[in-house]
Amino acid sequence: MLTAGIDHVATITKDSDWLQRFYVENFGASIEFDGLEFPGGPRVSIINIGPDCELNVFEIEGMGFDIRGGCRLPGPSP
């Protein structure tokens, strides 16, 4: 199994809704949590992708990897 031995992986995205749909529709994942990490903090999604394995996804505007367009870092586009 691809996820054997992995507890969790943390990542950043700019579109949690799209990322959740991608993993649910393509890999049968389930959403364990979706909300603010703390009051006023970033949105966090916990996506179960296998037995005892999850993605911890932080949504931060202007940052993160977009599978449709590559890596985006803060600051102006080149």
C-alpha positions in Angstrom: 0.0 0.0 0.0 1.3 3.4 -1.0 0.6 5.0 2.4 2.0 2.2 4.6 4.2 3.6 7.4 3.1 7.3 6.9 1.1 8.9 9.7 0.4 12.3 8.2 1.7 14.8 5.7 1.2 18.5 6.0 0.8 20.7 2.9 -0.4 24.1 1.9 -3.0 24.9 -0.7 -4.9 28.0 -2.0 -8.1 25.9 -2.7 -9.1 23.4 0.0 -12.5 22.7 -1.6 -10.9 21.6 -4.9 -8.2 19.5 -3.1 -10.8 17.7 -1.0 -12.9 16.9 -4.0 -9.8 15.6 -5.9 -8.9 13.2 -3.1 -12.5 12.1 -2.4 -13.4 11.5 -6.0 -10.1 9.9 -7.2 -8.9 8.0 -4.2 -12.1 7.4 -2.0 -10.7 9.6 0.8 -12.8 11.0 3.5 -12.8 14.4 5.2 -12.2 14.1 9.0 -12.1 17.8 9.8 -12.6 21.1 7.9 -12.4 24.4 9.8 -10.2 27.0 11.4 -7.1 25.7 13.2 -7.8 28.3 15.9 -10.0 31.5 16.0 -8.7 33.8 13.3 -6.2 31.2 12.1 -5.9 29.4 8.7 -8.5 26.9 7.4 -7.3 23.3 8.0 -8.6 20.2 6.4 -7.7 16.7 7.6 -8.2 14.3 4.7 -8.0 10.5 5.5 -6.2 8.9 2.6 -5.6 5.4 4.0 -5.6 3.4 7.2 -4.0 5.6 9.9 -2.8 8.1 7.2 -4.0 11.6 6.6 -3.2 14.8 4.8 -3.2 18.0 7.0 -4.0 20.7 4.5 -3.6 24.4 5.4 -5.3 26.9 3.2 -3.3 30.1 2.9 -4.2 32.7 0.2 -1.5 33.2 -2.4 0.5 30.2 -1.3 0.7 26.5 -2.0 1.0 24.0 -4.8 -1.8 24.0 -7.4 -1.8 20.7 -9.3 -3.3 22.6 -12.2 -0.6 25.2 -12.4 2.5 24.5 -10.3 3.9 26.1 -7.1 2.8 29.5 -6.0 4.8 31.5 -3.5 3.8 34.9 -1.9 4.6 38.0 -3.8 4.1 39.3 -7.4 3.9 36.8 -10.3 7.0 36.8 -12.5 
